[in-house]
Amino acid sequence: MTLHPILAALRKHKAGVVLISLQIALTLAIVCNAVFIIGQRVERVNRPTGLDENDLFLVSQQWVGAPSSDDPAGVEKLDVMQKEDLAALRNLPDVASVTPSNSVPLLNSSWTGSVSIKPGQQLGDKSGTRTAYYFTDEQVLATLGLHLVAGRAFTAADVQHQGARDQRDRPVIIVTQALADKLFPQGSAVGKVIYSDGSSSPSTIIGVVARLQIPSTGSWGNDFAWYSTLVPTRLDSSYARYVVRAKPGRRDAAMHAVPAALYAVNPMRVLDDDESVKSFADIRASAYRADVGMAILMGVVCLILLCVTAAGIVGLTSFWVGQRHRQIGVRRALGARKIDILHYFQIENLLIAGVGVVLGVLLAVGLNMWLMTHYEMTRIPLLYVATGVLAMLAIGQAAVFVPARRASNVPPVEATRAA
C-alpha cells in the first residue's frame, strides 16, 4: 500500500488532522508528566522509615500547671514526672517497651541542626551536614525496631536530661548509616568524633543504625531524608511524647489502656483519646494523605484525557468512514480486500498519531522544564516519554480499529450507489 492516497485524503481534511494531532500532543505531554509525578508520590509513600511499624504507637500529652522548664528546679520536677509516666506505661501488660522521644518519622515535627567533623562549623560551611535529632533514652532501638549495624546501643548510664530549651553537651550519639557514610566515606564511623550545631564540644559516635527517616515529609527534607541522629537525652517540658511498642497483636488493647494508666499517675494533664494516642499506621496515613490524594487526582486526569483522546479518534474516523462509503465500495469493487481497507485506516491514524506524538514529546519536555523551574520537580526520565509515545500510538490503533473494521465491511455494491 502506497502512502500517496492516504496523504492526499489527509490534505482534504486538514482541520480534523490538526485537531486530533494537537489533542494527542497535549494528552501525551500532560500524561507523561502526570505519570512521572504519580511515580514520585508512590515512591515517597512507600519508602521505608527504618522502623518496625507493626504494634507501634505514639502518646502525646501535656501537663496542666506543670513546673517551668526554664528553672533548674522545675526541670528536675518535670523529669521526675516524665519518669513516672514511663514507668506506668512500661508496667502495662500489653506493652513491650517504651521510650521518650521528641518526634518520630513522618510526624512533621522535627528538631533539625547540623553536624560536622570539625568544631565550630555551621550548616553553611563546607563540611556541615544537616541532620534531624531524636532525643530519647536507652530503650529507643528496641522500641522503634531499629537495626544496629555497627557499634553499641545506649545504656542507662549514657542517658541525661535537660530542659527543652537548654543546650547541653552530647557526649555520645548514634547516627544512621547514610549520615555515617556522608561524614566518613572512607571507613567506619564508630568511635569517630563529630560536632553538633557549630559547637566545639565533641560527640562520639558509639553506634550506627541501618536506617531512620527524619520526621519531615516535605520536599525541603529530601536532601537529608536519612540523616538522623539519636541523642540519649530526655527533654523536660510541660509537653511530652512517648513511643510505645505493644506486644505482638496487642496494639489496640495497649492504646486503650494508656489514658487510664497516665491519669492514675497524674490527673492534671491533657490527654485526648483520639489525637493523643495514635498508631503509627495512622501517622503514616496522615503524613502521606496529600501525596495519595495527588496521585489519585493525577490518575483520574490521565484516564479522562486518554478516554477523551480515544473518543476523538473514534469519532473522527467514524465520520471519515461515513463520508467515504462510496470510495471504499469502489476500492472493494476493484479488488481491495477487507484487510487492505482495515490497514488503510490504521496507517492513516498512525501518521496522524505520529505527528501528534512528535509534538507531544516536545511539549512534555517543555512542561517538565517549566515544572522544574517553578515547582522543584526533577527531570523526567526518557523512559517515561518513550513509554508514553508507545502508549499513545497503541491507544490510537485500538481506537481506530472499530470504525476501520466497519469500513472494511463496506460491500462493493456501494460503488454503484449515487453519491
Secondary structure, DSSP 8 states (H G I E B T S, - for coil): --SHHHHHHHHTTHHHHHHHHHHHHHHHHHHHHHHHHHHHHHHHHH---SS--TTEEEEEEEESS---TTSHHHHHHHHHHHHHHHHHHHTSTTEEEEEE-S--TTSS--EEEEEESSTT--TTSTT-EEEEEEE--TTHHHHHT--EEEE----GGG-EEEETT------EEEEEHHHHHHH-TTS--TT-EEEETT-SSEEEEEEEES----S--SGGGGGGTT-EEEE-EEEESSEEEEEEEE-TT-HHHHHHHHHHHHHHH-SSEE--TTTTEEEHHHHHHHHTHHHHHHHHHHHHHHHHHHHHHHHHHHHHHHHHHHHTHHHHHHHHHTT--HHHHHHHHHHHHHHHHHHHHHHHHHHHHHHHHHHHHHH------HHHHHHHHHHHHHHHHHHHHHHHHHHHT--GGGGGS--
